[in-house]
């Protein structure tokens, strides 16, 4: 993860997730562009997420081979 912004007044950090694995470059680019959240460390809550993770998983899940 990479800290991309810090607001000292509200003590909010914006981090970008950098550790995703994929064999499809466009998936990685889309995730990196949209995959961030703003997290409040004092209240331990997510303030804003710019990624619908459930939808991303649904769109990118692979059928399991038994």
Secondary structure, DSSP 8 states (H G I E B T S, - for coil): -EEEEEETTTTEEEEE------S-HHHHHHHHHH-EEEEETTTTEEEEE---HHHHHHHH------
